[in-house]
Amino acid sequence: MSSWTFGDHLPSKSRETVPGRAGLPAIGQAFGSYRILGILGEGAHGVVYRAVDSANRNVAVKVLKEQMNESRRARFKREGE
């Protein structure tokens, strides 16, 4: 049986910036208890960052681009469940 570690499926290289996205975390910046390492992807409502947590574990952190109305807030909550 092979072992699996969270993050093994994440791309080893990530983009450094999201062009034209002022106000979003910068690479290398602390964001809460996470340190941002790169950008994994971007959708209509947010950016998914490759990061490490305070225990040095690889994580993905989604940051929304703009204020959320009630329907967007509900959708974001469902995505996290």
MOCOR-V773257 format. One record per helix or strand of 2 or more residues. SS is the DSSP state (H for helix, E for strand). FROM is the first residue (numbers start at 1). LEN is the number of residues. If there is no record, write none. Layout:
SS:FROM:LEN
SS:FROM:LEN
//
This chain:
E:30:2
E:34:9
E:46:7
E:58:7
H:70:11
//
